[in-house]
Structures are given as structure tokens and as C-alpha cells.
């Protein structure tokens, strides 16, 4: 697939790294020659220097025969104009743009159409991160919560705790403990190494476990591997930017919210737009401020400023002063692996949240949803089975008969409103949604090919 990425920042660079490993033809456009040189040295990509929305630059990048353009520059206006130029002059089939301004989102249906601004897919990192953090707060103890099948099914990643019912026991005991719950352990990571779950696999304390089940049964399954986590009540948010404000708006009806920002003008804006949340003007890394606001009684501290160092420092300080759980928004990928799991419980990567959304539209075959796991080390894919026994490699076959690539497991099969655990004897029917876990990303294309129907299927 020939893909042009406009913008060589953190998201553009990380996306290029994902896609080049899957044998795509990638061109990256940016006006910063130093950034492009760095990517050119690391990745097998073509680079073009220039302003992303100029027709001459897009032509040099190969827009005339590109399959898609992904505009992820720092400018909403540049991204939108680039898609307009790509559609008008080059008739590019698929146009994806990052649009961060919430105001554009208000008029999404009227603005983003081939008769107006021709963008096929809008990506809003702020909204993606807000939803991501909201799910983590809804499920205490979760490290990642992912939606599938229009939100009816969820995949949850968590760290198993010593003393929990299933820890120290074989996976086959899960069904014995909860015979009415249709769930499946899809992936286990132990000391950063993937383990393919089998019935006799024993869950150990500190294993990172990913399971999938119906949304209404998530807490019951979590209790098997962590015990019962006390629900969160008090949330403190550091940073009153778009992400912090959106999160506070989303949570203030259900939780006690405090939000900190250092700028008085911004604090006035926050106070005007929030109804129940308490707005504090000050430095989120100020020990006295945190002490006076009873940080030791805070259930979750979310550091969501625009500065990585501020987020790391404030979250670390909050944890040391007694906050139950701390999360930090981290833009630099190298920092994420460095800090997560220490004093900072969860490092939130805007790049991974955005890339998961982008991959859904890039994958071949009928892929309904893609989520990046463990900072890009693995993927969870929702694929739709089409065709029949003759035209499809999956329809009419049992899970045990599928030629799954190494490190790939079937989590569940969603058939209408029915959820079927992906055991070996489960039979796949046409239009089933199959949720798979791929722990070795080198085999992503093999999974995609598995769900492509034969050319004679109509």
C-alpha cells in the first residue's frame, strides 16, 4: 500500500515505524529537514521536504498514485487543506486528518464531506485520550481498556495480584469459578515476554494479563485476578488544557474532581465551563499545594499538562505523598517505557492512542477495529468474516482449523448479540466478528490475508 504521511512529529514518525515494518511504501513530508534526516536514517522510508499542503510538494511525494494520505501535522488548517488539495487535484482515495480543535468537532457532519472539506476520517487525539483515561478510572486496577463490537465487548489488561482467586492456578479454573461468564484469556506477558495462554497455563503474580468478555462482566473477571478493587471517588487533574478540561467535564457528575492550572486566565475559563469541579490556580508540582488539598486522600492523580517533565515530577510527587494511583501523559516514547510501573502507575502515550485509531483504517481486509497493546508491541484486531467455505479461509471452520500465524490467538467470536469464547471447537460463520490477539507484529499481514475473501466472491 502506498501511503503518504504529512508531518514527521511524534505521531507521524511512530506511525511510519509501524507501517514500514509491514512492507508498505511510505513517504513522509515535513518542512523540518533535520527531523526528516533522522527518520531517513532509522526507517526504510522516502522523505520529502516542503509544506504539506502545497500541490507541488504533494506531487513530489507521489500523491498522483497514493492509496491514502494521513495528515498529522501540528496545524489543523494545514491538515484540512492538504486533504482538500489531495482530493481536488489527485483524487486520493482515502484521506485521514488529525483535527485537534473541539470547535471543528461541533460541526463535523456539516464540514467534513466531499462537497465541503473532503476528509474521510477525523482523528482527535484529545478525545481519544479523554476516553482512554475515563475507562481506566471506571475500572480500578486496569492498565488498558479497549472497546470492540461497538462497545458491547471489552478487552482489559491488568496486573495479576498475589492472593487473588485465579493467581497460582491454571486458566482452566476460570470457567469453574465463573461458569456463566463467557470470557477468554487472550494474552499473557511475563517479564515482557508473551506467553500463549493454554488451559494448563498458571497465572503468576505480576503477570500482565489481557482478557476479553462482555462489558457487563468485566469487573467480575477482574476480581479473579486482582481481588476486589475499591472504586475511585476523588480525582485530581493537573493541567487545564483541552485534555484536562474535557476529562473534568466528563467525570464531574460522577466523581469529586479537582483541577489544577498555573495560569489565572485559564483558571477563569475552567471555572466558567465546569459546574461541580473545584478549580485550583497553582503549580501541580508544589508540595504545599498538594498537601493542603489532601493529596493522600486522592484516588487518582492525572498529570495531563503539555510538558512531560512537569507530568513526571508532579505524578511522582503525588504518589510519594499518598495518592492511590497516578497517571502521567508522556509524549516522548522513550520516557514511557522508562517510567511506567515504577512510582508512576500508568504512562499515557498520545501516539499509541492515536495510532490505534489510525490502524483501524489502514489495515487490509475487513478490519472493524485495531488496538495497539503494550505500547505497540502487540495488537488486538477485530476482523469480520465474509464469504463461504469456498471463498473464505475462516468461514465454516473451527478455530482449531484456522492457519493462525505464530503468537496469534482468537479471543472471542461476536455473532449478533451472542459472545462465543474462541475455544478450539468454536465454529466461525459468515459475518461473525472475530477478535484476535497478535503478540508478534511481524505476522499482522498474515492475519489480514486470512480474512480476505477470494477474488471470485461477490
N, C-alpha and C positions, 0 to 999 in steps of 0.2 A: 504494500500500500504506500502511495506517495503522499507524504504529509508535510505541510509547511507550518512551522511553529513561529509565531510572531512574538518576540520578547524572550530574551535569554536570561531572565532573572531566575529566582529560586524555583518557581513553578515550571517555567519553560525548560530550564536545564534538567530538573528532576524528571519531567515528562519525557524529554529526549532520551535520557538514560534508560527509562523503562522501555521505550519503544524501539530503540536501536538493538536491544538485546533480543528482539523478536523479529529481526530481519525485515524491518520496514525501511523505506527510503526516506530519510529525514533531512529537511533543510531548516536551518534556524536563521531568523532575521533579527538584527538588532543594530542600533546606531552606536553601540559601545564596542569598539574593535578589540579592546583588551579582554572583555568578557567572552567574546566570540573566539578569540585565540585560545583561551583557557579550555573552552568546550571542545574546540577542534583538536586539541592535544589529547583530551581524555576519551572522546567518543568518535565513532565512525559516522560522522555527520558532515553535511555540506553547510557552510556558513556564508551568509550574505550580509554585507554592511550597508545600512541605509535606514531611512524612516519607513516604518512598517506599512503605512497606508498609501505610499506613493505607487502609482501604476508601474513606473519603470522598475522599482525595487521588487514588486511582486512578480513582474515578468522575469526578472533575472533569477528570482527564486524558483521559477518553474510553475507559476500559477496556471498557465495555459493547459496543463495536463495533470494538475494535482487532484487527488481524491478528496482532500479536505484541507481547510485552513483552521488553525487553532490560534486565536488572538488572545494572548495573555500578557500584554504589555502593562505597565503601571497606569496607563491612561485609558479610561472608559471610552473617551471620544475617539482615540486612535483605534481601539479595538473595533468599535462600531463602524467607523469609516472604512477600515480595511476590509471588513466583511461586505460592505456596500460595493467597494471597488471590485472585489473578487467576484461578486455575483454579476455586476453590470458588465464588466469587461471580459471576464474569463469564464463565467458560468460555472464556478466551482460548486460541485455537488453538495458538500457538507461544510457548513460554516459554524464554528463554535467560538464564543467570545466570553471573556471574563468581564462582567459588569458589576462593579462594587457598590455603586451609588444606590441607596434604597429608594430614591425618588424615581429612578428608571423602572424599578421593580413594580412600583404602583401602577404603571401604565404598560405593563409587559404585553398584554394581549393586543393593545392598540398599536404599540410601537414596533414590535419585533415580528414582522411579517414580510413576505417578498414584495408586497405592494408598498411597504414603508421602509423599515430597516431590515434587510434580509439576513437575519441571524436565525439559524436552525436550533441552536442550543445555547441557553444563557447559563453561565456558571457564576454564582455569587459566593465567594469564599466566606464572607461574614455570616451569611445564612447557614452555610454548611457547618461552620464551626459552632454556631449557636445551637443547632440541632444536636451536634455531636456531644457537646458539654451537657446539654439538657438530659440526654439519655443516660449519661454517666451519673448524673445526680439522681435520676429516677431509680436507678438500680445500684444502691450502695455496694461497693466491692467489685464492680465491673471495671475492666480495663478497656473494653471496647464493646459497643452495642451496635449491631448492624441490622438494617431492615431488608426483608425480602418479601416477595409476593404481595406487593402493595401494603406492606406493614403488618400483614397477618402473621408472618413468621419472623422470628428474630434470632440472630446469632450473637452469642455473648462470649467474650473472652474474659477469663478471671484467673486469679492465682489461688490454687488449692491450699487450704489451711489445715495444719495438723489438728487432729481431733474431730474433723468433720466426718459425717457418716460414711462417705464413699472413699475417703483418703485411707490408703493402705489396703484397699480392696480391689478386686478385679472389676472391670467395666460391666461384665455381665450381671453384677449385683444391682446395677442401677434400675433395671427393669423389675427386679424382685422388690426393690424398695418402693417403686412408683409404677405399679402395673398399668395404671390408667393413663399415664403420661407418655405421649409419643415423642420421644426425644432421641437424639443421636450425638455421641461424642465424635466430632468430626476431625479434630486435630489436637495434638498434644506437643508442647515444646518443653524439653527438659534440658537445662543448661544450654539454651539457644540451639539445640538440635531437635529436628522434627521427628516424632515417633508416630508411625501409622497405627491408629487405635485398633486393637483386636479385643475379642471377648475376654481373653485372659490377661490383657494389659492391666497392670496395677498402677493406680494413680498415687503419686507420691506428693508429700507436702512440698509446696513451692513450684509444682508443675504449672505451666501456663496452659490452661485447658479452654478449647473452643467447643461449645455445644450449640445445637440448634433445635428449636421447638416452637410451638405456638406461643404467641406473645403473652397470653394469659397464664402460661405455665412457667414462665422464665424464673420467677422468684422461687418456686418450688424446687426446680432443678438446681439453682444456685445454692440453696440450703444444703444440698447433698455434698457439695464440695467446699463450702465455706462455713457452714452453720448458718445461723440467722443473723444477718447484719441489721443493726438498728437504723431505721430510716433517718435521712437527713432532715433537719429543720432550719438551721441557721447557716446562711451562705454569705460570704464576704467576697466582693468582686473588686479587684484592683485594676483600675483603668476604665475611664468613662467614654472611650471611643465608640465606634459603631458596634463592635462586638460586645463590649461590656454593657452598653445601653440596651441592645437587643436582648441579651441574656437576662438582664434585670427585668425588662418588660415581660418576658416570657415566664419568669419564675415568681414575680412578686405576689401573685394571687395565692400561691400555694406555700411559699416559704418566707421566712423572715430575712429580708435582703438588706445588706449594707453595701454601698458602692463608693469607692474612693477615687478621687481625681485631684491632681495638683493644681489645676487651673481654675480660678474663680469664675471666669466667664463660662467655661464648660460645666462647672457645677451648677450654675444657674439654669443652663439648658437641661441638665439632668433632672433637676428639681421640678422644672416645668413639665417634663414629659413622663415622669414617673409618679404613680399615685400613692403607693404604700412604702416603697423602698426609702431607706434613710441615706441621704447623700452627705458624704464627708469630704471636706476640702483639705488635702494634705498629701504627704509623701507615704506611699504604701509600704516603704521600707523603713518607716520611722517607728522605732521600737516603742516609744512612749505612746504614739497614736494607737498602735495595735493593743498595747496593754490597757489603755483607757477604754477601748472598745471591746474588752473581754475576749481577746482572741482565743483564749483557752477554752471558751465555750462554743467556738465556731466549728461547725461540722465540716464545711468545705470552704477552702480559700482558693479562689480562682484568680491567678495573675494574668491579665489579658491586655497589658499595655502594648505599645508598639516597639518596645525595647527589650531584647532578650535578656540583657544583663539585669535590668530592673525586675523583670519577671522572676528570674532565677533567685536574685537576692531576697526579694520580698516573700516569695514562696518558701524559701529555706528558713528565713527568719520566722515566718508564721508557724511552720512545722515545729521548730525548736521551742516556740513559745506555747505550744499545746494544741494547735489546730489539728483536728482529727484526720483530715485528708487535704492535701494541697495539689493543685494542678497549675501548670505554667505553660503559656503559649510560647513556643520556641520556633523561630523562623529558620535558624541555621541547622541543617540536618545533622551536622557533626555534633552539635550540642545535645540533640535528642537522645542518642544512644549513651552519651556521657553521663547525663544526669538522671534519667528515669530509673526508678527502682531504688534510689538512694533516699535522701531526705525528701525529694520531690516524688510523689506517688505516680503522677501521670504527666507526661510531656505531650502537649498537643501540637501536632505539626500541621500548619495550614496547607503545606504542599501535599501531604498524604491525603488530607480530606478532599482537596480539590482534584487531585489526580484520580482518586477512586471514582469521582463523578465523571471525569473525562473518559476514563477507560470504558465505561458503560457504552459510550457512543463510538468507540474506536474498534472494539473487538469485532471480529468477523463472526459469521453465523448469527443465529437469532439469540443474542445475549441480552437479557432483560435488565440485569444488574451486575455490577462488579464492585467489589470492595477490596481495598488493599489491607493486608493484615501485617501486623508486626513491622510497621514502617517499611512496607514494600517487599519484605522477604517472602511473602506468600500472598495468595489471592483467594477470595471466595467469589464464586461465579454462579449466577442464576441463568441457566440456559433453558430454552424452550424446545421440546421435541416435536418435530414436524415430519410428515410423510407417513410411510407404512413400512412393513417389514422389508420390502424390496428396495425402497428408495432411501431408507434411513439406516444408520449404523446403531441406533439405540431403540427405536420403536419396536415393540413386540419382543423385546429381550429382557431377561432378568439382569439385575445389577452384576451378578457373578459372571455373566456372559459378555459384558462390555470390555472392550480392549482399552482399559484406562491406563494412562501413562503412569510411570513411577511417581509415588508421592501424591497420588490423586485419590480422593475418597468421595463417595456420594453421601451427603448429609441427610437430606430428606427429599421426598418427591411430593410436590403440591399438585393435587388434582381437584380443581374447583375449590371447595372449602375443606376438602379432606387432606390430612397430612399423613404421609406414609414414611416411616423411617427407612433409610436407604440400606436395608439389610440385603444379603446376597440373593435371597429369593424374591425380592420385590420386583414386580413386572412393570416396565415402562410403557405407557400408552401415548398415542398422539396427543399433542397439546399439553402434556404434563410439563410442569416447571421443575427442573432438577437443579438442586443446589449442591455444588461441588466445591471441594477444597483442594487447592493445588499448592503444595508446600515447596515444590521445585518449579520456579517460574520459567525455567528453560522449556517446560512442556506445555506452556499456555497455548501455543499454536496447535499442538496435538489435540488438546481439548476442544478448541474451536472447530477443527476439522471433523471431530467426532460428531458434532451436532449440525454439520452442513448436509443438506439433502442432496441426492443425486441430481444431475442436470436434467433428467427426464421427469422430475417431479413438477407438477403444475398445480 
